[in-house]
Amino acid sequence: MLLILARHGNTFGPGDTPVWVGAQEDLDLVDKGLEQSRAIGRALGKAGVIPDRVISGPLKRTRIGAQLATEHCGFSGEIEIDERLKEIDYGVWGGKSDAEIIETWGEAAIDDWRERSTPPAGAGWSPTPDQLAANARAVLDAVTRDRQADTVVLILTSNGILRYFHTLLAGSSAPPEESKVKTGHMGAARITAEGLQLLAWNTAPDQMETALR
């Protein structure tokens, strides 16, 4: 089977101050984010890949992103919503800018998460890393039961959640800084009874055609 994973598009436009957007910040996609979502679908269509299942997190940015992607790849089924794909609740960091967080927590705390996937202690993040890892494993196990060669599943979620999928697909020894996924970017893995192969990660849609074929 072919598993495709994608991160939702931008939630901030030109002139906006980006803030940490977690489970409590249910923002809409801005114009660029809408176009990034369409680009995900176009990439699948160009590669001749039509998902058998499309699964999204429950927040607007992922639900709308999944809907726009499916409109451009030939998928005609119902989008499945899975609460386990909901972005991390960033606790007291949610809705704050990097500058505001650095003022209280220091720059190293941000680097620990962005470069090493280490959440800050005492900031009220939830679920726990162990629960997030278990959720990712449960979703992966559920979608990979059918490992026929022509089965295709698209998961559209958020960067925090995708980090845990990367660990499962790339292996625990993969450098944690490689787990980051930019907005509107994609990954893919080929999964068979013999094992799995990570084909792409953090890849722009217009560069995915080779990996998906």
Buried (B, 14 or more C-beta within 10 A) or exposed (E): BBBBBBBBBBBBEEEEEEBBBBBEBBBEBBEBBBBBBBBBBBBBBBBEBBBBBBBBBBBBBBBBBBBBBBEBBEBEEEBBBBEBBBBBBBBBBBBBEBEBBBEEBEEEBBEBBBEEBEBBEEBEBBBEBEEBBBBBBEBBEEBBEEEEEEBBBBBBBBBBBBBBBBBBBBEEEBEBEEBBBBBBBBBBBBBEEEEBEBBBBBBBBEEBBEBBE
